């Protein structure tokens, strides 16, 4: 599913037009990005958690000539799926039995 397909699905399920669904999705993405830039975690219960981790400097190799190169430290975005999402992906979703 790409962004356009996601917008169409949201518009259909929420019974809104595609421009409103696109605006909502863009706002969500911008808000998550802003929170991560600020160093915050974003937790969507049942879906997952977005966070920022620091990847340390390391030595790599140029694939063309095999020469060693230094790779600088950087921040990376991480996502850890929530239990409900993991269960849905693995076919364990649905209503709980009593």
mmCIF file as gemmi writes it, N, C-alpha and C atoms, coordinates in Angstrom:
data_model
loop_
_atom_site.group_PDB
_atom_site.id
_atom_site.type_symbol
_atom_site.label_atom_id
_atom_site.label_alt_id
_atom_site.label_comp_id
_atom_site.label_asym_id
_atom_site.label_entity_id
_atom_site.label_seq_id
_atom_site.pdbx_PDB_ins_code
_atom_site.Cartn_x
_atom_site.Cartn_y
_atom_site.Cartn_z
_atom_site.occupancy
_atom_site.B_iso_or_equiv
_atom_site.pdbx_formal_charge
_atom_site.auth_seq_id
_atom_site.auth_asym_id
_atom_site.pdbx_PDB_model_num
ATOM 1 N N . UNK Axp A 1 ? 0.859 -1.18 0 1 0 ? 1 A 1
ATOM 2 C CA . UNK Axp A 1 ? 0 0 0 1 0 ? 1 A 1
ATOM 3 C C . UNK Axp A 1 ? 0.898 1.233 0 1 0 ? 1 A 1
ATOM 4 N N . UNK Axp A 2 ? 0.62 2.152 -0.906 1 0 ? 2 A 1
ATOM 5 C CA . UNK Axp A 2 ? 1.366 3.395 -0.92 1 0 ? 2 A 1
ATOM 6 C C . UNK Axp A 2 ? 0.524 4.5 -0.278 1 0 ? 2 A 1
ATOM 7 N N . UNK Axp A 3 ? 1.065 5.72 -0.258 1 0 ? 3 A 1
ATOM 8 C CA . UNK Axp A 3 ? 0.385 6.814 0.427 1 0 ? 3 A 1
ATOM 9 C C . UNK Axp A 3 ? -0.984 7.11 -0.19 1 0 ? 3 A 1
ATOM 10 N N . UNK Axp A 4 ? -1.077 7.113 -1.514 1 0 ? 4 A 1
ATOM 11 C CA . UNK Axp A 4 ? -2.356 7.396 -2.179 1 0 ? 4 A 1
ATOM 12 C C . UNK Axp A 4 ? -3.402 6.339 -1.84 1 0 ? 4 A 1
ATOM 13 N N . UNK Axp A 5 ? -2.994 5.085 -1.798 1 0 ? 5 A 1
ATOM 14 C CA . UNK Axp A 5 ? -3.927 4.011 -1.437 1 0 ? 5 A 1
ATOM 15 C C . UNK Axp A 5 ? -4.36 4.132 0.023 1 0 ? 5 A 1
ATOM 16 N N . UNK Axp A 6 ? -3.44 4.533 0.899 1 0 ? 6 A 1
ATOM 17 C CA . UNK Axp A 6 ? -3.779 4.727 2.307 1 0 ? 6 A 1
ATOM 18 C C . UNK Axp A 6 ? -4.773 5.874 2.458 1 0 ? 6 A 1
ATOM 19 N N . UNK Axp A 7 ? -4.554 6.954 1.734 1 0 ? 7 A 1
ATOM 20 C CA . UNK Axp A 7 ? -5.482 8.09 1.772 1 0 ? 7 A 1
ATOM 21 C C . UNK Axp A 7 ? -6.865 7.658 1.307 1 0 ? 7 A 1
ATOM 22 N N . UNK Axp A 8 ? -6.928 6.885 0.241 1 0 ? 8 A 1
ATOM 23 C CA . UNK Axp A 8 ? -8.22 6.396 -0.258 1 0 ? 8 A 1
ATOM 24 C C . UNK Axp A 8 ? -8.915 5.519 0.771 1 0 ? 8 A 1
ATOM 25 N N . UNK Axp A 9 ? -8.164 4.638 1.421 1 0 ? 9 A 1
ATOM 26 C CA . UNK Axp A 9 ? -8.745 3.753 2.429 1 0 ? 9 A 1
ATOM 27 C C . UNK Axp A 9 ? -9.263 4.548 3.624 1 0 ? 9 A 1
ATOM 28 N N . UNK Axp A 10 ? -8.496 5.537 4.073 1 0 ? 10 A 1
ATOM 29 C CA . UNK Axp A 10 ? -8.93 6.365 5.206 1 0 ? 10 A 1
ATOM 30 C C . UNK Axp A 10 ? -10.182 7.148 4.831 1 0 ? 10 A 1
ATOM 31 N N . UNK Axp A 11 ? -10.189 7.724 3.645 1 0 ? 11 A 1
ATOM 32 C CA . UNK Axp A 11 ? -11.347 8.505 3.199 1 0 ? 11 A 1
ATOM 33 C C . UNK Axp A 11 ? -12.6 7.642 3.153 1 0 ? 11 A 1
ATOM 34 N N . UNK Axp A 12 ? -12.46 6.434 2.642 1 0 ? 12 A 1
ATOM 35 C CA . UNK Axp A 12 ? -13.618 5.541 2.535 1 0 ? 12 A 1
ATOM 36 C C . UNK Axp A 12 ? -14.118 5.104 3.909 1 0 ? 12 A 1
ATOM 37 N N . UNK Axp A 13 ? -13.202 4.681 4.778 1 0 ? 13 A 1
ATOM 38 C CA . UNK Axp A 13 ? -13.629 4.166 6.088 1 0 ? 13 A 1
ATOM 39 C C . UNK Axp A 13 ? -14.127 5.256 7.018 1 0 ? 13 A 1
ATOM 40 N N . UNK Axp A 14 ? -13.581 6.481 6.888 1 0 ? 14 A 1
ATOM 41 C CA . UNK Axp A 14 ? -14.002 7.581 7.753 1 0 ? 14 A 1
ATOM 42 C C . UNK Axp A 14 ? -15.137 8.386 7.123 1 0 ? 14 A 1
ATOM 43 N N . UNK Axp A 15 ? -15.534 8.012 5.902 1 0 ? 15 A 1
ATOM 44 C CA . UNK Axp A 15 ? -16.598 8.693 5.18 1 0 ? 15 A 1
ATOM 45 C C . UNK Axp A 15 ? -16.312 10.195 5.052 1 0 ? 15 A 1
ATOM 46 N N . UNK Axp A 16 ? -15.091 10.506 4.598 1 0 ? 16 A 1
ATOM 47 C CA . UNK Axp A 16 ? -14.685 11.884 4.323 1 0 ? 16 A 1
ATOM 48 C C . UNK Axp A 16 ? -14.085 11.924 2.922 1 0 ? 16 A 1
ATOM 49 N N . UNK Axp A 17 ? -13.885 13.135 2.39 1 0 ? 17 A 1
ATOM 50 C CA . UNK Axp A 17 ? -13.297 13.202 1.053 1 0 ? 17 A 1
ATOM 51 C C . UNK Axp A 17 ? -11.78 13 1.128 1 0 ? 17 A 1
ATOM 52 N N . UNK Axp A 18 ? -11.189 12.735 -0.025 1 0 ? 18 A 1
ATOM 53 C CA . UNK Axp A 18 ? -9.765 12.399 -0.068 1 0 ? 18 A 1
ATOM 54 C C . UNK Axp A 18 ? -8.876 13.567 0.341 1 0 ? 18 A 1
ATOM 55 N N . UNK Axp A 19 ? -9.294 14.794 0.069 1 0 ? 19 A 1
ATOM 56 C CA . UNK Axp A 19 ? -8.448 15.934 0.445 1 0 ? 19 A 1
ATOM 57 C C . UNK Axp A 19 ? -8.369 16.079 1.966 1 0 ? 19 A 1
ATOM 58 N N . UNK Axp A 20 ? -9.468 15.819 2.661 1 0 ? 20 A 1
ATOM 59 C CA . UNK Axp A 20 ? -9.445 15.865 4.13 1 0 ? 20 A 1
ATOM 60 C C . UNK Axp A 20 ? -8.622 14.71 4.692 1 0 ? 20 A 1
ATOM 61 N N . UNK Axp A 21 ? -8.748 13.54 4.089 1 0 ? 21 A 1
ATOM 62 C CA . UNK Axp A 21 ? -7.954 12.388 4.533 1 0 ? 21 A 1
ATOM 63 C C . UNK Axp A 21 ? -6.467 12.637 4.304 1 0 ? 21 A 1
ATOM 64 N N . UNK Axp A 22 ? -6.117 13.251 3.166 1 0 ? 22 A 1
ATOM 65 C CA . UNK Axp A 22 ? -4.715 13.57 2.873 1 0 ? 22 A 1
ATOM 66 C C . UNK Axp A 22 ? -4.175 14.585 3.867 1 0 ? 22 A 1
ATOM 67 N N . UNK Axp A 23 ? -4.986 15.596 4.19 1 0 ? 23 A 1
ATOM 68 C CA . UNK Axp A 23 ? -4.561 16.611 5.161 1 0 ? 23 A 1
ATOM 69 C C . UNK Axp A 23 ? -4.348 15.98 6.538 1 0 ? 23 A 1
ATOM 70 N N . UNK Axp A 24 ? -5.232 15.075 6.924 1 0 ? 24 A 1
ATOM 71 C CA . UNK Axp A 24 ? -5.095 14.409 8.219 1 0 ? 24 A 1
ATOM 72 C C . UNK Axp A 24 ? -3.833 13.553 8.267 1 0 ? 24 A 1
ATOM 73 N N . UNK Axp A 25 ? -3.592 12.788 7.201 1 0 ? 25 A 1
ATOM 74 C CA . UNK Axp A 25 ? -2.4 11.938 7.163 1 0 ? 25 A 1
ATOM 75 C C . UNK Axp A 25 ? -1.126 12.781 7.178 1 0 ? 25 A 1
ATOM 76 N N . UNK Axp A 26 ? -1.103 13.87 6.387 1 0 ? 26 A 1
ATOM 77 C CA . UNK Axp A 26 ? 0.067 14.75 6.374 1 0 ? 26 A 1
ATOM 78 C C . UNK Axp A 26 ? 0.315 15.372 7.746 1 0 ? 26 A 1
ATOM 79 N N . UNK Axp A 27 ? -0.754 15.723 8.453 1 0 ? 27 A 1
ATOM 80 C CA . UNK Axp A 27 ? -0.628 16.296 9.797 1 0 ? 27 A 1
ATOM 81 C C . UNK Axp A 27 ? -0.073 15.272 10.778 1 0 ? 27 A 1
ATOM 82 N N . UNK Axp A 28 ? -0.524 14.041 10.678 1 0 ? 28 A 1
ATOM 83 C CA . UNK Axp A 28 ? -0.011 12.976 11.554 1 0 ? 28 A 1
ATOM 84 C C . UNK Axp A 28 ? 1.474 12.763 11.307 1 0 ? 28 A 1
ATOM 85 N N . UNK Axp A 29 ? 1.869 12.661 10.042 1 0 ? 29 A 1
ATOM 86 C CA . UNK Axp A 29 ? 3.277 12.44 9.706 1 0 ? 29 A 1
ATOM 87 C C . UNK Axp A 29 ? 4.137 13.6 10.189 1 0 ? 29 A 1
ATOM 88 N N . UNK Axp A 30 ? 3.673 14.834 9.979 1 0 ? 30 A 1
ATOM 89 C CA . UNK Axp A 30 ? 4.431 16.007 10.422 1 0 ? 30 A 1
ATOM 90 C C . UNK Axp A 30 ? 4.558 16.045 11.946 1 0 ? 30 A 1
ATOM 91 N N . UNK Axp A 31 ? 3.498 15.676 12.646 1 0 ? 31 A 1
ATOM 92 C CA . UNK Axp A 31 ? 3.52 15.684 14.11 1 0 ? 31 A 1
ATOM 93 C C . UNK Axp A 31 ? 4.481 14.633 14.661 1 0 ? 31 A 1
ATOM 94 N N . UNK Axp A 32 ? 4.466 13.438 14.076 1 0 ? 32 A 1
ATOM 95 C CA . UNK Axp A 32 ? 5.393 12.386 14.51 1 0 ? 32 A 1
ATOM 96 C C . UNK Axp A 32 ? 6.832 12.819 14.23 1 0 ? 32 A 1
ATOM 97 N N . UNK Axp A 33 ? 7.083 13.385 13.054 1 0 ? 33 A 1
ATOM 98 C CA . UNK Axp A 33 ? 8.427 13.846 12.703 1 0 ? 33 A 1
ATOM 99 C C . UNK Axp A 33 ? 8.914 14.926 13.654 1 0 ? 33 A 1
ATOM 100 N N . UNK Axp A 34 ? 8.046 15.876 13.988 1 0 ? 34 A 1
ATOM 101 C CA . UNK Axp A 34 ? 8.418 16.958 14.898 1 0 ? 34 A 1
ATOM 102 C C . UNK Axp A 34 ? 8.753 16.416 16.287 1 0 ? 34 A 1
ATOM 103 N N . UNK Axp A 35 ? 7.972 15.469 16.756 1 0 ? 35 A 1
ATOM 104 C CA . UNK Axp A 35 ? 8.223 14.874 18.07 1 0 ? 35 A 1
ATOM 105 C C . UNK Axp A 35 ? 9.559 14.134 18.08 1 0 ? 35 A 1
ATOM 106 N N . UNK Axp A 36 ? 9.845 13.39 17.021 1 0 ? 36 A 1
ATOM 107 C CA . UNK Axp A 36 ? 11.113 12.663 16.948 1 0 ? 36 A 1
ATOM 108 C C . UNK Axp A 36 ? 12.291 13.621 16.854 1 0 ? 36 A 1
ATOM 109 N N . UNK Axp A 37 ? 12.141 14.713 16.095 1 0 ? 37 A 1
ATOM 110 C CA . UNK Axp A 37 ? 13.209 15.725 16.015 1 0 ? 37 A 1
ATOM 111 C C . UNK Axp A 37 ? 13.502 16.31 17.387 1 0 ? 37 A 1
ATOM 112 N N . UNK Axp A 38 ? 12.454 16.455 18.205 1 0 ? 38 A 1
ATOM 113 C CA . UNK Axp A 38 ? 12.607 17.006 19.553 1 0 ? 38 A 1
ATOM 114 C C . UNK Axp A 38 ? 13.148 15.969 20.54 1 0 ? 38 A 1
ATOM 115 N N . UNK Axp A 39 ? 13.311 14.737 20.085 1 0 ? 39 A 1
ATOM 116 C CA . UNK Axp A 39 ? 13.84 13.689 20.945 1 0 ? 39 A 1
ATOM 117 C C . UNK Axp A 39 ? 12.785 12.935 21.736 1 0 ? 39 A 1
ATOM 118 N N . UNK Axp A 40 ? 11.523 13.173 21.433 1 0 ? 40 A 1
ATOM 119 C CA . UNK Axp A 40 ? 10.433 12.499 22.145 1 0 ? 40 A 1
ATOM 120 C C . UNK Axp A 40 ? 10.097 11.163 21.494 1 0 ? 40 A 1
ATOM 121 N N . UNK Axp A 41 ? 9.419 10.311 22.27 1 0 ? 41 A 1
ATOM 122 C CA . UNK Axp A 41 ? 8.871 9.063 21.741 1 0 ? 41 A 1
ATOM 123 C C . UNK Axp A 41 ? 7.412 9.315 21.395 1 0 ? 41 A 1
ATOM 124 N N . UNK Axp A 42 ? 6.913 8.591 20.394 1 0 ? 42 A 1
ATOM 125 C CA . UNK Axp A 42 ? 5.501 8.662 20.04 1 0 ? 42 A 1
ATOM 126 C C . UNK Axp A 42 ? 4.943 7.248 20.186 1 0 ? 42 A 1
ATOM 127 N N . UNK Axp A 43 ? 4.021 7.086 21.128 1 0 ? 43 A 1
ATOM 128 C CA . UNK Axp A 43 ? 3.439 5.774 21.39 1 0 ? 43 A 1
ATOM 129 C C . UNK Axp A 43 ? 1.974 5.783 20.993 1 0 ? 43 A 1
ATOM 130 N N . UNK Axp A 44 ? 1.616 4.882 20.099 1 0 ? 44 A 1
ATOM 131 C CA . UNK Axp A 44 ? 0.233 4.682 19.697 1 0 ? 44 A 1
ATOM 132 C C . UNK Axp A 44 ? -0.154 3.302 20.218 1 0 ? 44 A 1
ATOM 133 N N . UNK Axp A 45 ? -0.879 3.283 21.323 1 0 ? 45 A 1
ATOM 134 C CA . UNK Axp A 45 ? -1.201 2.038 22.004 1 0 ? 45 A 1
ATOM 135 C C . UNK Axp A 45 ? -1.875 1.07 21.045 1 0 ? 45 A 1
ATOM 136 N N . UNK Axp A 46 ? -1.363 -0.142 21.003 1 0 ? 46 A 1
ATOM 137 C CA . UNK Axp A 46 ? -1.892 -1.174 20.122 1 0 ? 46 A 1
ATOM 138 C C . UNK Axp A 46 ? -1.236 -1.181 18.753 1 0 ? 46 A 1
ATOM 139 N N . UNK Axp A 47 ? -0.664 -0.047 18.336 1 0 ? 47 A 1
ATOM 140 C CA . UNK Axp A 47 ? -0.016 0.029 17.026 1 0 ? 47 A 1
ATOM 141 C C . UNK Axp A 47 ? 1.488 -0.08 17.153 1 0 ? 47 A 1
ATOM 142 N N . UNK Axp A 48 ? 2.101 0.79 17.967 1 0 ? 48 A 1
ATOM 143 C CA . UNK Axp A 48 ? 3.545 0.717 18.135 1 0 ? 48 A 1
ATOM 144 C C . UNK Axp A 48 ? 4.132 2.013 18.658 1 0 ? 48 A 1
ATOM 145 N N . UNK Axp A 49 ? 5.464 2.019 18.767 1 0 ? 49 A 1
ATOM 146 C CA . UNK Axp A 49 ? 6.182 3.163 19.301 1 0 ? 49 A 1
ATOM 147 C C . UNK Axp A 49 ? 7.273 3.6 18.332 1 0 ? 49 A 1
ATOM 148 N N . UNK Axp A 50 ? 7.271 4.886 18.018 1 0 ? 50 A 1
ATOM 149 C CA . UNK Axp A 50 ? 8.329 5.495 17.222 1 0 ? 50 A 1
ATOM 150 C C . UNK Axp A 50 ? 9.307 6.135 18.196 1 0 ? 50 A 1
ATOM 151 N N . UNK Axp A 51 ? 10.6 5.948 17.975 1 0 ? 51 A 1
ATOM 152 C CA . UNK Axp A 51 ? 11.605 6.556 18.844 1 0 ? 51 A 1
ATOM 153 C C . UNK Axp A 51 ? 12.842 6.896 18.025 1 0 ? 51 A 1
ATOM 154 N N . UNK Axp A 52 ? 13.784 7.588 18.668 1 0 ? 52 A 1
ATOM 155 C CA . UNK Axp A 52 ? 15.04 7.958 18.025 1 0 ? 52 A 1
ATOM 156 C C . UNK Axp A 52 ? 16.169 7.251 18.755 1 0 ? 52 A 1
ATOM 157 N N . UNK Axp A 53 ? 17.083 6.668 18.002 1 0 ? 53 A 1
ATOM 158 C CA . UNK Axp A 53 ? 18.265 6.021 18.571 1 0 ? 53 A 1
ATOM 159 C C . UNK Axp A 53 ? 19.498 6.633 17.91 1 0 ? 53 A 1
ATOM 160 N N . UNK Axp A 54 ? 20.613 6.565 18.617 1 0 ? 54 A 1
ATOM 161 C CA . UNK Axp A 54 ? 21.863 7.067 18.059 1 0 ? 54 A 1
ATOM 162 C C . UNK Axp A 54 ? 22.692 5.887 17.593 1 0 ? 54 A 1
ATOM 163 N N . UNK Axp A 55 ? 23.09 5.935 16.357 1 0 ? 55 A 1
ATOM 164 C CA . UNK Axp A 55 ? 23.967 4.91 15.79 1 0 ? 55 A 1
ATOM 165 C C . UNK Axp A 55 ? 25.385 5.483 15.869 1 0 ? 55 A 1
ATOM 166 N N . UNK Axp A 56 ? 26.265 4.791 16.542 1 0 ? 56 A 1
ATOM 167 C CA . UNK Axp A 56 ? 27.625 5.266 16.761 1 0 ? 56 A 1
ATOM 168 C C . UNK Axp A 56 ? 28.468 5.274 15.498 1 0 ? 56 A 1
ATOM 169 N N . UNK Axp A 57 ? 29.601 5.955 15.546 1 0 ? 57 A 1
ATOM 170 C CA . UNK Axp A 57 ? 30.489 5.952 14.384 1 0 ? 57 A 1
ATOM 171 C C . UNK Axp A 57 ? 31.076 4.561 14.165 1 0 ? 57 A 1
ATOM 172 N N . UNK Axp A 58 ? 31.364 4.254 12.915 1 0 ? 58 A 1
ATOM 173 C CA . UNK Axp A 58 ? 31.93 2.947 12.629 1 0 ? 58 A 1
ATOM 174 C C . UNK Axp A 58 ? 32.765 3.013 11.356 1 0 ? 58 A 1
ATOM 175 N N . UNK Axp A 59 ? 33.496 1.955 11.125 1 0 ? 59 A 1
ATOM 176 C CA . UNK Axp A 59 ? 34.311 1.864 9.917 1 0 ? 59 A 1
ATOM 177 C C . UNK Axp A 59 ? 33.612 0.949 8.932 1 0 ? 59 A 1
ATOM 178 N N . UNK Axp A 60 ? 33.519 1.417 7.687 1 0 ? 60 A 1
ATOM 179 C CA . UNK Axp A 60 ? 32.897 0.623 6.64 1 0 ? 60 A 1
ATOM 180 C C . UNK Axp A 60 ? 33.878 0.424 5.496 1 0 ? 60 A 1
ATOM 181 N N . UNK Axp A 61 ? 33.405 -0.186 4.442 1 0 ? 61 A 1
ATOM 182 C CA . UNK Axp A 61 ? 34.242 -0.406 3.262 1 0 ? 61 A 1
ATOM 183 C C . UNK Axp A 61 ? 33.527 0.115 2.029 1 0 ? 61 A 1
ATOM 184 N N . UNK Axp A 62 ? 34.304 0.769 1.167 1 0 ? 62 A 1
ATOM 185 C CA . UNK Axp A 62 ? 33.783 1.219 -0.106 1 0 ? 62 A 1
ATOM 186 C C . UNK Axp A 62 ? 33.589 -0.025 -0.975 1 0 ? 62 A 1
ATOM 187 N N . UNK Axp A 63 ? 32.377 -0.305 -1.437 1 0 ? 63 A 1
ATOM 188 C CA . UNK Axp A 63 ? 32.157 -1.532 -2.217 1 0 ? 63 A 1
ATOM 189 C C . UNK Axp A 63 ? 32.878 -1.526 -3.57 1 0 ? 63 A 1
ATOM 190 N N . UNK Axp A 64 ? 33.202 -0.357 -4.065 1 0 ? 64 A 1
ATOM 191 C CA . UNK Axp A 64 ? 33.846 -0.274 -5.372 1 0 ? 64 A 1
ATOM 192 C C . UNK Axp A 64 ? 35.307 -0.693 -5.318 1 0 ? 64 A 1
ATOM 193 N N . UNK Axp A 65 ? 36.05 -0.167 -4.303 1 0 ? 65 A 1
ATOM 194 C CA . UNK Axp A 65 ? 37.49 -0.468 -4.262 1 0 ? 65 A 1
ATOM 195 C C . UNK Axp A 65 ? 37.942 -1.145 -2.971 1 0 ? 65 A 1
ATOM 196 N N . UNK Axp A 66 ? 37.019 -1.36 -2.026 1 0 ? 66 A 1
ATOM 197 C CA . UNK Axp A 66 ? 37.369 -2.051 -0.793 1 0 ? 66 A 1
ATOM 198 C C . UNK Axp A 66 ? 38.089 -1.196 0.233 1 0 ? 66 A 1
ATOM 199 N N . UNK Axp A 67 ? 38.275 0.091 -0.054 1 0 ? 67 A 1
ATOM 200 C CA . UNK Axp A 67 ? 38.983 0.982 0.88 1 0 ? 67 A 1
ATOM 201 C C . UNK Axp A 67 ? 38.142 1.215 2.125 1 0 ? 67 A 1
ATOM 202 N N . UNK Axp A 68 ? 38.808 1.344 3.284 1 0 ? 68 A 1
ATOM 203 C CA . UNK Axp A 68 ? 38.111 1.632 4.534 1 0 ? 68 A 1
ATOM 204 C C . UNK Axp A 68 ? 37.656 3.085 4.522 1 0 ? 68 A 1
ATOM 205 N N . UNK Axp A 69 ? 36.433 3.293 5.023 1 0 ? 69 A 1
ATOM 206 C CA . UNK Axp A 69 ? 35.903 4.643 5.149 1 0 ? 69 A 1
ATOM 207 C C . UNK Axp A 69 ? 35.3 4.799 6.536 1 0 ? 69 A 1
ATOM 208 N N . UNK Axp A 70 ? 35.317 6.029 7.04 1 0 ? 70 A 1
ATOM 209 C CA . UNK Axp A 70 ? 34.713 6.309 8.338 1 0 ? 70 A 1
ATOM 210 C C . UNK Axp A 70 ? 33.27 6.73 8.115 1 0 ? 70 A 1
ATOM 211 N N . UNK Axp A 71 ? 32.379 6.105 8.862 1 0 ? 71 A 1
ATOM 212 C CA . UNK Axp A 71 ? 30.96 6.441 8.795 1 0 ? 71 A 1
ATOM 213 C C . UNK Axp A 71 ? 30.628 7.172 10.089 1 0 ? 71 A 1
ATOM 214 N N . UNK Axp A 72 ? 30.14 8.401 9.963 1 0 ? 72 A 1
ATOM 215 C CA . UNK Axp A 72 ? 29.873 9.248 11.121 1 0 ? 72 A 1
ATOM 216 C C . UNK Axp A 72 ? 28.676 8.736 11.925 1 0 ? 72 A 1
ATOM 217 N N . UNK Axp A 73 ? 28.635 9.138 13.181 1 0 ? 73 A 1
ATOM 218 C CA . UNK Axp A 73 ? 27.488 8.819 14.034 1 0 ? 73 A 1
ATOM 219 C C . UNK Axp A 73 ? 26.278 9.584 13.522 1 0 ? 73 A 1
ATOM 220 N N . UNK Axp A 74 ? 25.096 9.017 13.721 1 0 ? 74 A 1
ATOM 221 C CA . UNK Axp A 74 ? 23.879 9.716 13.324 1 0 ? 74 A 1
ATOM 222 C C . UNK Axp A 74 ? 22.697 9.199 14.126 1 0 ? 74 A 1
ATOM 223 N N . UNK Axp A 75 ? 21.625 9.971 14.089 1 0 ? 75 A 1
ATOM 224 C CA . UNK Axp A 75 ? 20.38 9.568 14.728 1 0 ? 75 A 1
ATOM 225 C C . UNK Axp A 75 ? 19.523 8.857 13.693 1 0 ? 75 A 1
ATOM 226 N N . UNK Axp A 76 ? 18.833 7.82 14.135 1 0 ? 76 A 1
ATOM 227 C CA . UNK Axp A 76 ? 17.947 7.073 13.252 1 0 ? 76 A 1
ATOM 228 C C . UNK Axp A 76 ? 16.578 6.9 13.915 1 0 ? 76 A 1
ATOM 229 N N . UNK Axp A 77 ? 15.542 6.893 13.095 1 0 ? 77 A 1
ATOM 230 C CA . UNK Axp A 77 ? 14.191 6.652 13.596 1 0 ? 77 A 1
ATOM 231 C C . UNK Axp A 77 ? 13.986 5.14 13.713 1 0 ? 77 A 1
ATOM 232 N N . UNK Axp A 78 ? 13.345 4.732 14.795 1 0 ? 78 A 1
ATOM 233 C CA . UNK Axp A 78 ? 13.063 3.312 15.013 1 0 ? 78 A 1
ATOM 234 C C . UNK Axp A 78 ? 11.573 3.142 15.258 1 0 ? 78 A 1
ATOM 235 N N . UNK Axp A 79 ? 11.073 1.959 14.936 1 0 ? 79 A 1
ATOM 236 C CA . UNK Axp A 79 ? 9.679 1.633 15.193 1 0 ? 79 A 1
ATOM 237 C C . UNK Axp A 79 ? 9.613 0.262 15.826 1 0 ? 79 A 1
ATOM 238 N N . UNK Axp A 80 ? 8.902 0.182 16.936 1 0 ? 80 A 1
ATOM 239 C CA . UNK Axp A 80 ? 8.684 -1.107 17.593 1 0 ? 80 A 1
ATOM 240 C C . UNK Axp A 80 ? 7.177 -1.373 17.569 1 0 ? 80 A 1
ATOM 241 N N . UNK Axp A 81 ? 6.749 -2.429 16.872 1 0 ? 81 A 1
ATOM 242 C CA . UNK Axp A 81 ? 5.313 -2.7 16.79 1 0 ? 81 A 1
ATOM 243 C C . UNK Axp A 81 ? 4.725 -3.063 18.15 1 0 ? 81 A 1
ATOM 244 N N . UNK Axp A 82 ? 3.479 -2.658 18.353 1 0 ? 82 A 1
ATOM 245 C CA . UNK Axp A 82 ? 2.757 -3.005 19.566 1 0 ? 82 A 1
ATOM 246 C C . UNK Axp A 82 ? 2.236 -4.434 19.49 1 0 ? 82 A 1
ATOM 247 N N . UNK Axp A 83 ? 1.771 -4.938 20.609 1 0 ? 83 A 1
ATOM 248 C CA . UNK Axp A 83 ? 1.306 -6.322 20.67 1 0 ? 83 A 1
ATOM 249 C C . UNK Axp A 83 ? 0.138 -6.579 19.728 1 0 ? 83 A 1
ATOM 250 N N . UNK Axp A 84 ? -0.829 -5.666 19.686 1 0 ? 84 A 1
ATOM 251 C CA . UNK Axp A 84 ? -1.995 -5.873 18.824 1 0 ? 84 A 1
ATOM 252 C C . UNK Axp A 84 ? -1.576 -5.934 17.358 1 0 ? 84 A 1
ATOM 253 N N . UNK Axp A 85 ? -0.696 -5.039 16.921 1 0 ? 85 A 1
ATOM 254 C CA . UNK Axp A 85 ? -0.23 -5.058 15.535 1 0 ? 85 A 1
ATOM 255 C C . UNK Axp A 85 ? 0.527 -6.343 15.242 1 0 ? 85 A 1
ATOM 256 N N . UNK Axp A 86 ? 1.398 -6.747 16.147 1 0 ? 86 A 1
ATOM 257 C CA . UNK Axp A 86 ? 2.16 -7.987 15.952 1 0 ? 86 A 1
ATOM 258 C C . UNK Axp A 86 ? 1.229 -9.19 15.867 1 0 ? 86 A 1
ATOM 259 N N . UNK Axp A 87 ? 0.214 -9.217 16.728 1 0 ? 87 A 1
ATOM 260 C CA . UNK Axp A 87 ? -0.751 -10.32 16.693 1 0 ? 87 A 1
ATOM 261 C C . UNK Axp A 87 ? -1.559 -10.308 15.394 1 0 ? 87 A 1
ATOM 262 N N . UNK Axp A 88 ? -1.961 -9.119 14.935 1 0 ? 88 A 1
ATOM 263 C CA . UNK Axp A 88 ? -2.717 -9.019 13.678 1 0 ? 88 A 1
ATOM 264 C C . UNK Axp A 88 ? -1.883 -9.523 12.505 1 0 ? 88 A 1
ATOM 265 N N . UNK Axp A 89 ? -0.612 -9.153 12.473 1 0 ? 89 A 1
ATOM 266 C CA . UNK Axp A 89 ? 0.27 -9.572 11.378 1 0 ? 89 A 1
ATOM 267 C C . UNK Axp A 89 ? 0.459 -11.084 11.39 1 0 ? 89 A 1
ATOM 268 N N . UNK Axp A 90 ? 0.492 -11.665 12.576 1 0 ? 90 A 1
ATOM 269 C CA . UNK Axp A 90 ? 0.707 -13.112 12.722 1 0 ? 90 A 1
ATOM 270 C C . UNK Axp A 90 ? -0.591 -13.919 12.737 1 0 ? 90 A 1
ATOM 271 N N . UNK Axp A 91 ? -1.717 -13.263 12.427 1 0 ? 91 A 1
ATOM 272 C CA . UNK Axp A 91 ? -2.987 -13.987 12.352 1 0 ? 91 A 1
ATOM 273 C C . UNK Axp A 91 ? -3.562 -14.358 13.692 1 0 ? 91 A 1
ATOM 274 N N . UNK Axp A 92 ? -3.119 -13.702 14.747 1 0 ? 92 A 1
ATOM 275 C CA . UNK Axp A 92 ? -3.629 -14.029 16.083 1 0 ? 92 A 1
ATOM 276 C C . UNK Axp A 92 ? -4.633 -12.99 16.565 1 0 ? 92 A 1
ATOM 277 N N . UNK Axp A 93 ? -5.005 -12.056 15.681 1 0 ? 93 A 1
ATOM 278 C CA . UNK Axp A 93 ? -5.928 -10.99 16.059 1 0 ? 93 A 1
ATOM 279 C C . UNK Axp A 93 ? -7.339 -11.516 16.232 1 0 ? 93 A 1
ATOM 280 N N . UNK Axp A 94 ? -8.224 -10.631 16.534 1 0 ? 94 A 1
ATOM 281 C CA . UNK Axp A 94 ? -9.628 -11.016 16.726 1 0 ? 94 A 1
ATOM 282 C C . UNK Axp A 94 ? -10.05 -10.796 18.153 1 0 ? 94 A 1
ATOM 283 N N . UNK Axp A 95 ? -11.284 -11.16 18.429 1 0 ? 95 A 1
ATOM 284 C CA . UNK Axp A 95 ? -11.807 -10.974 19.774 1 0 ? 95 A 1
ATOM 285 C C . UNK Axp A 95 ? -11.278 -12.046 20.712 1 0 ? 95 A 1
ATOM 286 N N . UNK Axp A 96 ? -11.049 -11.63 21.951 1 0 ? 96 A 1
ATOM 287 C CA . UNK Axp A 96 ? -10.574 -12.574 22.961 1 0 ? 96 A 1
ATOM 288 C C . UNK Axp A 96 ? -11.715 -13.46 23.424 1 0 ? 96 A 1
ATOM 289 N N . UNK Axp A 97 ? -11.393 -14.72 23.692 1 0 ? 97 A 1
ATOM 290 C CA . UNK Axp A 97 ? -12.388 -15.66 24.206 1 0 ? 97 A 1
ATOM 291 C C . UNK Axp A 97 ? -12.445 -15.522 25.718 1 0 ? 97 A 1
ATOM 292 N N . UNK Axp A 98 ? -13.658 -15.641 26.263 1 0 ? 98 A 1
ATOM 293 C CA . UNK Axp A 98 ? -13.818 -15.546 27.714 1 0 ? 98 A 1
ATOM 294 C C . UNK Axp A 98 ? -13.846 -16.893 28.344 1 0 ? 98 A 1
